[in-house]
Amino acid sequence: MRRNILDSPIALVLLTCSGWGLCSLSFVGLSRHRGSHALGTVLVELGLMLAGTFCLYWSPYTLRDGVRNDRWPDAAVDPLRQVVDHVAWRWLIAALVVTMLIVMIVKWRQSLYFWEVFFLLQAVTQLSSAFARPRQKPGSWARVDWTKIPPLHSDHWGER
């Protein structure tokens, strides 16, 4: 049986990072050729952006699906999950959000910086959601049997 290269979680993480890189490079290229009328160059840059966007969203989706369905053993997922669960990862997300807000305020005419930070933030949050631990199902204390609750009744309905 032939093994697919995308069957490992590390390969999907690397594909997500390469998607971010393609999107970033395409925005740099598009901003450089803003005044130029080279249609071929613009089409290549748009193709890179579409390929990067596809990698940026498809690979974390596949990763999230594989983690939820236990496609990989815990030994393959736990090192990556430890990175995402680390406090520095949350600080990185917070720093990227603050950086994006500062760029929006200070460099509002130069949207290139915003998109660079935006795509990096997308990659980081997609990876953190892919490795998120499943939530605990509520215990018996959280279950409410709505059939045993009596209907609402008031002696004062309709009065003003």
Contacts in CASP RR format, 6 or more apart in sequence:
PFRMAT RR
TARGET T0000
AUTHOR 0000-0000-0000
METHOD contacts of the structure
MODEL  1
MRRNILDSPIALVLLTCSGWGLCSLSFVGLSRHRGSHALGTVLVELGLML
AGTFCLYWSPYTLRDGVRNDRWPDAAVDPLRQVVDHVAWRWLIAALVVTM
LIVMIVKWRQSLYFWEVFFLLQAVTQLSSAFARPRQKPGSWARVDWTKIP
PLHSDHWGER
5 11 0 8 1.000
6 12 0 8 1.000
6 15 0 8 1.000
6 59 0 8 1.000
6 62 0 8 1.000
7 71 0 8 1.000
8 72 0 8 1.000
8 76 0 8 1.000
9 63 0 8 1.000
9 66 0 8 1.000
9 67 0 8 1.000
9 72 0 8 1.000
9 76 0 8 1.000
9 77 0 8 1.000
9 80 0 8 1.000
10 76 0 8 1.000
10 80 0 8 1.000
12 59 0 8 1.000
12 60 0 8 1.000
12 62 0 8 1.000
12 63 0 8 1.000
13 59 0 8 1.000
13 63 0 8 1.000
13 80 0 8 1.000
13 127 0 8 1.000
15 55 0 8 1.000
15 59 0 8 1.000
16 55 0 8 1.000
16 56 0 8 1.000
16 59 0 8 1.000
16 60 0 8 1.000
16 63 0 8 1.000
16 123 0 8 1.000
16 126 0 8 1.000
16 127 0 8 1.000
17 123 0 8 1.000
18 52 0 8 1.000
18 55 0 8 1.000
19 51 0 8 1.000
19 52 0 8 1.000
19 53 0 8 1.000
19 54 0 8 1.000
19 55 0 8 1.000
19 56 0 8 1.000
19 59 0 8 1.000
19 123 0 8 1.000
20 52 0 8 1.000
20 56 0 8 1.000
20 119 0 8 1.000
20 120 0 8 1.000
20 122 0 8 1.000
20 123 0 8 1.000
21 52 0 8 1.000
21 119 0 8 1.000
22 48 0 8 1.000
22 49 0 8 1.000
22 51 0 8 1.000
22 52 0 8 1.000
22 55 0 8 1.000
23 48 0 8 1.000
23 49 0 8 1.000
23 52 0 8 1.000
23 53 0 8 1.000
23 56 0 8 1.000
23 115 0 8 1.000
23 119 0 8 1.000
24 115 0 8 1.000
24 116 0 8 1.000
24 119 0 8 1.000
24 120 0 8 1.000
25 48 0 8 1.000
26 45 0 8 1.000
26 46 0 8 1.000
26 47 0 8 1.000
26 48 0 8 1.000
26 49 0 8 1.000
26 52 0 8 1.000
27 49 0 8 1.000
27 112 0 8 1.000
27 115 0 8 1.000
27 116 0 8 1.000
27 119 0 8 1.000
28 112 0 8 1.000
28 116 0 8 1.000
29 45 0 8 1.000
30 42 0 8 1.000
30 45 0 8 1.000
30 46 0 8 1.000
30 49 0 8 1.000
31 112 0 8 1.000
33 41 0 8 1.000
33 42 0 8 1.000
33 45 0 8 1.000
36 42 0 8 1.000
56 119 0 8 1.000
56 122 0 8 1.000
56 123 0 8 1.000
56 126 0 8 1.000
57 126 0 8 1.000
60 126 0 8 1.000
60 127 0 8 1.000
60 129 0 8 1.000
60 130 0 8 1.000
63 127 0 8 1.000
63 130 0 8 1.000
63 131 0 8 1.000
64 129 0 8 1.000
64 130 0 8 1.000
65 71 0 8 1.000
66 72 0 8 1.000
67 77 0 8 1.000
67 130 0 8 1.000
67 131 0 8 1.000
68 134 0 8 1.000
77 131 0 8 1.000
80 131 0 8 1.000
81 131 0 8 1.000
81 133 0 8 1.000
83 89 0 8 1.000
84 127 0 8 1.000
84 128 0 8 1.000
84 131 0 8 1.000
84 132 0 8 1.000
85 131 0 8 1.000
85 133 0 8 1.000
89 124 0 8 1.000
89 128 0 8 1.000
92 124 0 8 1.000
93 121 0 8 1.000
93 124 0 8 1.000
93 125 0 8 1.000
93 128 0 8 1.000
96 117 0 8 1.000
96 120 0 8 1.000
96 121 0 8 1.000
96 124 0 8 1.000
97 121 0 8 1.000
99 117 0 8 1.000
100 114 0 8 1.000
100 117 0 8 1.000
100 118 0 8 1.000
100 121 0 8 1.000
103 113 0 8 1.000
103 114 0 8 1.000
103 117 0 8 1.000
104 114 0 8 1.000
107 113 0 8 1.000
107 114 0 8 1.000
END
